[in-house]
Amino acid sequence: MSIGQTLAVAVSGLKTNALKIHAAANNVVNQNSDGYRAVRIETVSRVTSRLATGGGVVTRLRADGEVDLALEFTRMMEAQAAYGANAEVIRTVEEMEREAVNIIA
């Protein structure tokens, strides 16, 4: 996998986890609204053979019924950890590129 593909996958992970946090927060805020149905973000891995994209994560929004506060906060913590992991991938790629430039120069 190329550096560009790795970055594309990490960025799709950042976007997905930001969306998961947004959905969970929205569920918490609207839990007492009449007729409100909780939403959940489902993720599916996308693998592609195209050199430029390298794959990533595809998201789908799904109605999920009643709001469960414990579950929503758990989802937020999971998304926060995954977001941090994807950010670390980007930092590592940046460091690898910097080292490659130093070796070449």
C-alpha positions in Angstrom: 0.0 0.0 0.0 1.4 3.4 -1.0 1.6 6.4 1.3 -1.2 8.1 -0.5 -3.4 5.0 -0.1 -2.6 4.8 3.6 -3.5 8.5 4.1 -6.8 8.0 2.2 -7.8 5.2 4.5 -6.8 7.1 7.6 -8.7 10.2 6.5 -11.8 8.1 5.8 -11.5 6.7 9.3 -11.3 10.2 10.8 -14.4 11.3 8.9 -16.3 8.1 10.0 -15.5 8.5 13.6 -16.3 12.2 13.7 -19.7 11.2 12.2 -20.1 8.5 14.9 -19.5 11.0 17.6 -21.9 13.5 16.0 -24.6 10.8 15.8 -24.2 9.7 19.4 -24.2 13.3 20.7 -27.3 14.0 18.7 -29.0 11.0 20.2 -28.1 12.2 23.7 -29.4 15.7 23.1 -32.7 14.4 21.6 -33.4 11.5 23.9 -36.5 13.2 25.4 -38.0 14.5 22.2 -41.3 12.9 21.4 -41.1 10.4 18.6 -37.3 10.6 18.3 -35.6 7.5 17.1 -31.9 7.0 17.8 -29.6 6.9 14.8 -26.5 4.7 14.5 -23.7 4.8 12.1 -22.8 1.5 10.4 -19.5 1.1 8.8 -18.3 -1.2 6.0 -14.7 -1.6 4.9 -14.1 -0.6 1.3 -11.3 -2.3 -0.6 -10.4 -1.1 -4.0 -7.7 -2.0 -6.5 -7.4 1.6 -7.7 -3.9 2.9 -6.8 -5.1 6.4 -5.9 -7.8 5.5 -3.3 -6.6 2.3 -1.5 -9.9 1.7 0.2 -11.3 3.1 3.4 -14.6 3.1 5.3 -18.1 3.6 3.9 -20.8 4.7 6.4 -24.5 4.2 6.5 -27.0 5.9 8.8 -29.6 3.6 10.4 -32.6 4.3 12.7 -32.0 2.3 15.9 -35.0 2.8 18.2 -34.8 4.0 21.8 -31.8 6.0 23.1 -29.7 4.1 25.6 -27.4 6.6 27.3 -24.8 4.1 28.4 -24.6 2.7 24.9 -24.3 6.3 23.4 -21.4 7.2 25.7 -19.7 3.9 25.0 -20.0 4.6 21.3 -18.5 8.1 21.8 -15.5 6.6 23.7 -15.0 4.0 21.0 -15.1 6.6 18.2 -12.7 8.9 20.2 -10.2 6.1 20.5 -10.5 5.1 16.8 -10.2 8.8 15.8 -7.0 9.0 17.8 -5.6 5.9 16.1 -6.3 7.2 12.7 -4.7 10.5 13.6 -1.6 8.6 14.8 -1.5 6.8 11.4 -1.3 10.2 9.7 1.5 11.4 12.0 3.4 8.2 11.4 3.1 8.6 7.6 4.3 12.2 7.9 7.3 11.0 9.9 8.0 8.3 7.3 7.9 10.8 4.5 10.2 13.1 6.3 12.7 10.3 6.9 12.5 9.3 3.2 13.3 12.8 2.2 16.2 13.0 4.6 17.6 9.7 3.2 17.3 10.9 -0.4 18.7 14.4 0.3 
